[in-house]
Amino acid sequence: MNLIILLFGFPAVFVSLLVSALGVHKEKYWLVLLGAVLFIPFSYYLSGAPGLYRAPILLPLFQVLAAAAVRENNKRWAWILLIPAFLATLWVIGVALFYQIR
């Protein structure tokens, strides 16, 4: 049960972003691809949010493009392409934290 939570819950999001960032830093494109695979359940979950209309399902695509940029030795584009995943994660954290304040 705990393994399912780790793979599909919010800890997987942090692991995904960490693995992707480490992959860009170490110039290992397969780590960025692994991060994209780990990010798929979170983006699928976000695609059901009202008002977003399945747009978050494209977030792992940005990570795959970042992996392609790493493979082409273009770290700047790889970091830029990871920004949407980081912003989506920060948005969910912000909603979860500030929803409690109301």
Secondary structure as UniProt FT lines:
FT   HELIX           2..8
FT   HELIX           10..26
FT   HELIX           29..46
FT   TURN            47..48
FT   TURN            50..54
FT   HELIX           55..58
FT   HELIX           59..71
FT   TURN            72..73
FT   HELIX           75..98
FT   TURN            99..101
//
